[in-house]
Amino acid sequence: MLHIAVVGSGPSGVYAAQSLVQQDEVPGVRVDVLDRLPCPYGLVRYGVAPDHEKIKSLQNNLRTVLEHERVRFLGGVEVGPAGLPAARLRELYHAVVYCVGAAADRRLGVPGEDLAGSHSATDFVSWYSAHPDAVENGFVNGVESAVVIGVGNVAVDVARMLARGQAELRPTDMPQSALGVLADSRVREVHMVGRRGPSQARFTTKELRELGSLPDTEVLVDPAELALDPAYADPAGLPGPVRRNIEVMRGWAERPERGLPRRIRLRFFLRPVEVAGAAGRVSGVRFERTVPDGRGGVTGTGRYEDLPAQLVLRSVGYRGVPLDGLPFDPDRGTVPHVAGRVMRGGVAVPGAYVAGWIKRGPTGVIGTNRPCAKETVRSLLDDAPALRRRTAADDPLAALRRAGLRPVEWTGWQAIERAEAELGRSMGRGPVKIPDWEGLLGAARGTAGAR
């Protein structure tokens, strides 16, 4: 009977576990899903905006997998030098599937990027999503104008959260501290800026339209910047999602300003060249105007525009980071693989597999992880005869405990859920996330133990 470890409990990890236990080619496969955090679901819990209840409801589907009789959740287990060495992990299981995502943010690489008030969008998202590693940086304190660099869905999320009011945020599971800060926010102007044109923006039409439905907020688009995009003149031949995006933005561009209390300005063909500062803090961003180069990219014009801001959030992509004991491609930010089998020097590493962003890079939507995980599991099942010859521990959990680790099992996670529900009730709200390690582990270990 194969016993497999899946590292990472986000969608790619859970889909890998699901594929392993639902197939009947190799019967009886057992799966332990390990996560560094005491809570499952990965970016569905800590990356999806709190006001996106429909997407967050995907947790219910992931829960069904993690409650399968041959799947075991083991949270609070860090794989690597600071916790369980990868070599030891591979000794405990017949195979290990790494589904750890892309943990690092891409940087702008411009002067002033590290000034106070300049952050990655991920830092901001982690704070309002109650990630236990998040640091309270007073993101919006004293901020009236913010610049979000990037035109993908994460950029849209953070722009929307900056413009939300307390009435819309109170029903969410946002931690009380973040709710209070955002409710008192004085942000009135949000610039969302892309270096290329609107036809190359990465946001989805659904996310884009949400900006236009925010109370007391108007979305402004410069018609001249739309017109710079060659696709704007004749969008008929564009893919449907791009065409719909342009239609939405065209409608905003043709509408006169209404003088509402808050404004979100969509800007295009502006490349950041410097984050300006005063007294060590962000005071604005200098952009170079770009124009299409005829090959799908842009070229600089030597003309510049300064946008005043007290907060800068960069949302220009993610990349994977090296993993303990595994080869790594620094150019792609991924682990080298063939159909999910980890490769070192052109040779498969026995018992090591990858799925999700660490396998293919930060592309696709949540559902993209399902076929990605299936491909990896297909490779693992093809390797099953060789994997069975590998030695594995009779009870990996007992071995983890002997190593001094205290995994948070499913009962511990359920205790966290109860504690968050009670926390919300005490505030007259629905469930409210516990935002710190001490609170999470304290709640979990009140009832932790084998289920």
Residue pairs with C-beta under 8 A, 6 or more apart in sequence:
1 28
1 29
1 30
2 26
2 28
2 29
2 30
2 94
2 95
2 384
2 387
2 388
3 29
3 30
3 31
3 32
3 93
3 94
3 392
3 393
3 396
4 20
4 29
4 30
4 31
4 32
4 93
4 94
4 95
4 96
4 97
4 380
5 31
5 32
5 34
5 89
5 92
5 93
5 95
5 96
5 97
5 396
6 13
6 16
6 17
6 20
6 31
6 32
6 33
6 34
6 96
6 97
6 99
7 13
7 34
7 35
7 79
7 89
7 96
7 97
7 98
7 99
7 100
8 33
8 34
8 35
8 42
8 98
8 99
8 100
8 101
8 356
9 33
9 34
9 35
9 37
9 40
9 41
9 42
9 62
9 66
9 73
9 75
10 41
10 42
10 43
10 44
10 99
10 101
10 356
10 369
11 42
11 43
11 44
11 58
11 62
11 356
11 366
11 369
11 370
12 99
12 101
12 355
12 356
12 357
12 359
12 369
12 372
12 373
13 33
13 35
13 42
13 97
13 99
13 355
13 356
13 373
14 33
14 40
14 41
14 62
14 65
14 66
15 65
15 355
15 369
15 370
15 372
15 373
15 374
16 97
16 99
16 355
16 373
16 376
16 377
17 31
17 33
17 65
17 66
17 68
17 71
18 65
18 68
18 373
19 373
19 374
19 377
20 29
20 31
20 377
20 380
21 29
21 30
21 31
21 65
21 68
21 70
21 71
23 29
23 377
23 381
25 381
26 381
26 384
28 70
29 70
30 70
30 71
30 72
31 70
31 71
31 72
32 71
32 72
32 73
32 74
32 93
32 396
32 397
33 40
33 66
33 71
33 72
33 73
33 74
34 74
34 75
34 77
34 79
34 89
34 407
35 42
35 73
35 74
35 75
35 76
35 77
36 75
36 76
36 77
36 78
36 79
36 83
37 46
37 75
37 76
37 132
37 440
38 75
38 76
38 408
38 412
38 413
38 416
38 437
38 440
38 441
38 444
39 45
39 75
39 413
39 416
39 440
40 62
40 63
40 66
40 73
40 75
40 413
41 59
41 62
42 101
43 101
44 55
44 56
44 58
44 59
44 62
44 366
45 56
45 59
45 129
46 125
46 126
46 129
46 130
46 131
47 125
47 129
48 55
48 56
48 129
49 125
49 129
49 157
49 160
49 161
50 56
50 128
50 129
50 169
50 172
50 173
50 174
51 160
51 161
51 164
51 168
51 169
51 172
52 157
53 172
55 366
58 366
65 71
66 73
66 410
67 410
72 397
72 409
72 410
73 408
73 409
73 410
73 413
74 397
74 400
74 407
74 408
74 409
75 407
75 408
75 409
75 412
75 413
75 444
76 405
76 406
76 407
76 408
76 441
76 444
77 83
77 84
77 400
77 405
77 407
78 84
79 85
79 86
79 89
79 323
79 324
80 86
80 323
80 324
81 324
83 405
84 400
84 403
84 405
85 324
85 325
86 96
86 323
86 324
86 325
86 326
87 325
88 403
89 96
90 96
90 325
90 351
90 352
91 391
91 392
91 393
92 392
92 393
92 396
92 399
92 400
93 351
93 392
93 393
93 396
94 351
94 387
94 388
94 390
94 392
95 351
95 352
95 353
95 380
95 383
95 387
95 390
96 351
96 352
96 353
97 340
97 353
97 354
97 355
97 376
97 377
97 380
98 323
98 326
98 335
98 342
98 352
98 353
98 354
98 355
98 358
99 354
99 355
99 356
99 358
99 373
100 320
100 323
100 356
100 358
101 318
101 320
101 356
101 357
101 358
101 362
102 318
102 319
102 320
102 321
102 333
102 357
102 358
102 361
102 362
103 318
103 320
103 321
104 318
104 319
104 320
104 321
104 333
105 120
105 121
105 122
105 314
105 316
105 317
105 318
105 319
106 314
106 316
106 317
106 318
106 319
107 113
107 314
107 316
108 149
108 272
108 275
108 314
108 316
110 272
110 273
110 274
110 275
111 274
111 275
112 118
112 274
112 275
112 276
112 277
112 282
113 275
113 314
115 275
115 277
115 280
115 281
115 282
116 280
116 281
116 282
117 143
117 281
117 282
117 310
117 311
117 312
118 275
118 282
118 312
118 314
119 137
119 139
119 311
119 312
119 313
119 314
120 313
120 314
120 315
121 148
121 150
121 154
121 155
121 157
121 158
121 313
121 314
121 315
122 154
122 318
123 134
123 135
123 137
124 139
124 158
124 161
124 313
125 154
125 157
125 158
126 133
126 134
127 134
127 135
127 136
127 137
127 139
127 178
128 161
128 174
128 175
128 178
128 182
129 174
129 433
130 173
130 174
130 175
130 178
130 433
130 434
130 435
131 435
132 435
132 436
132 437
132 440
134 435
136 177
138 181
139 181
139 311
140 146
140 162
140 181
140 182
140 185
140 186
140 187
140 311
141 181
142 186
142 310
143 185
143 186
143 187
143 309
143 310
143 311
144 186
144 187
144 188
144 189
144 310
145 187
145 188
145 189
145 190
145 191
145 307
145 308
145 309
145 310
145 311
146 162
146 187
146 189
146 190
146 191
146 309
146 310
146 311
146 312
146 313
147 190
147 191
147 193
147 284
147 285
147 307
147 309
147 311
147 312
147 313
148 155
148 158
148 159
148 162
148 190
148 191
148 192
148 193
148 313
148 315
149 155
149 193
149 272
149 285
149 312
149 313
149 314
149 315
149 316
150 192
150 193
150 194
150 314
150 315
150 316
150 317
151 192
151 193
151 194
151 201
151 202
151 203
151 266
151 268
152 201
152 202
152 203
152 315
152 317
153 202
153 203
153 204
153 207
154 315
155 192
155 203
155 313
155 315
156 192
156 203
156 207
156 208
156 210
156 211
157 207
158 313
158 315
159 190
159 192
159 211
159 264
160 210
160 211
160 214
161 169
161 182
162 182
162 185
162 187
162 190
163 187
163 190
163 211
163 214
163 217
163 262
163 264
164 182
164 214
165 183
165 215
165 216
166 179
166 182
166 183
167 215
168 214
168 215
169 179
169 182
169 183
170 179
170 429
171 429
171 430
172 179
172 430
173 420
173 424
173 430
173 431
173 432
173 433
174 182
174 432
174 433
175 432
175 433
175 434
175 435
176 427
176 432
177 435
178 435
187 262
187 311
188 261
188 262
188 263
189 262
189 263
189 265
190 262
190 263
190 264
190 265
191 265
191 267
191 307
191 309
192 264
192 265
192 266
192 267
193 267
193 268
193 270
193 272
193 285
193 287
193 307
194 200
194 201
194 267
194 268
194 269
194 270
195 269
195 270
195 271
195 272
195 290
195 298
196 268
196 269
196 290
196 292
196 297
196 298
197 225
197 228
197 229
197 230
197 231
197 232
197 268
197 269
197 292
197 298
198 225
198 226
198 229
198 231
198 232
198 245
198 246
198 249
198 266
198 268
199 229
199 230
199 231
199 232
199 235
199 238
199 242
199 245
199 246
200 229
200 296
201 245
201 268
203 245
204 241
205 241
205 244
205 245
205 248
208 245
208 248
208 249
209 248
211 217
211 219
211 264
212 219
212 248
212 252
214 262
214 264
216 260
216 261
216 262
217 260
217 261
217 262
217 263
217 264
218 257
218 258
218 260
218 262
218 263
218 264
219 252
219 263
219 264
219 265
219 266
220 252
220 257
220 263
220 264
220 265
220 266
221 249
221 250
221 252
221 253
221 265
221 266
222 253
222 265
222 267
222 268
223 253
223 254
225 267
225 268
225 269
226 232
226 246
226 249
226 250
226 253
226 268
227 233
228 268
228 269
228 291
228 292
229 246
229 268
229 269
229 292
230 292
231 238
231 242
231 246
232 246
232 250
235 242
235 243
235 246
235 247
236 243
238 246
249 266
252 266
269 289
269 290
269 291
269 298
270 287
270 288
270 289
270 290
270 305
271 287
271 288
271 290
271 298
271 300
272 285
272 286
272 287
273 286
273 287
273 288
273 304
274 285
274 286
275 282
275 284
275 285
275 286
275 312
276 282
276 283
276 284
276 285
276 286
276 306
277 283
281 310
282 309
282 310
282 311
282 312
283 308
283 309
283 310
284 306
284 307
284 308
284 309
285 306
285 307
285 309
285 312
286 304
286 305
286 306
287 304
287 305
287 306
287 307
288 300
288 301
288 302
288 303
288 304
289 300
289 301
289 303
289 304
289 305
290 298
290 299
290 300
290 301
291 298
291 299
291 301
292 298
293 299
317 362
318 333
318 357
318 362
319 333
319 361
319 362
320 328
320 333
320 334
320 335
320 357
320 358
320 361
320 362
321 333
322 328
322 330
323 335
323 358
326 335
326 342
326 349
326 352
327 335
327 336
327 342
327 343
327 344
327 345
327 349
328 334
328 335
328 336
329 335
329 336
332 361
333 361
333 362
334 354
334 357
334 358
334 359
334 360
334 361
335 342
335 354
335 358
335 359
336 342
336 343
336 344
337 343
337 353
337 354
337 359
338 348
338 379
339 375
339 376
339 378
339 379
340 353
340 354
340 355
340 359
340 375
340 376
340 377
340 378
340 379
340 380
341 348
341 349
341 352
341 353
341 379
341 383
342 348
342 349
342 352
342 353
342 354
343 349
350 386
350 390
351 387
351 390
353 376
353 379
353 380
354 376
355 369
355 372
355 373
355 375
355 376
355 377
356 369
356 372
356 373
357 363
359 372
359 376
360 372
364 372
380 387
393 399
397 407
397 450
400 407
401 407
406 445
406 448
408 441
408 444
408 445
408 448
409 448
409 449
409 450
409 451
410 451
411 447
411 448
411 449
411 450
411 451
412 444
412 445
412 447
412 448
412 449
413 444
414 447
415 443
415 444
415 445
415 446
415 447
415 448
416 434
416 440
416 443
416 444
417 431
418 443
419 434
419 439
419 443
420 431
420 432
420 433
420 434
420 443
421 430
421 431
423 431
423 432
423 434
424 430
424 431
424 432
434 440
434 443
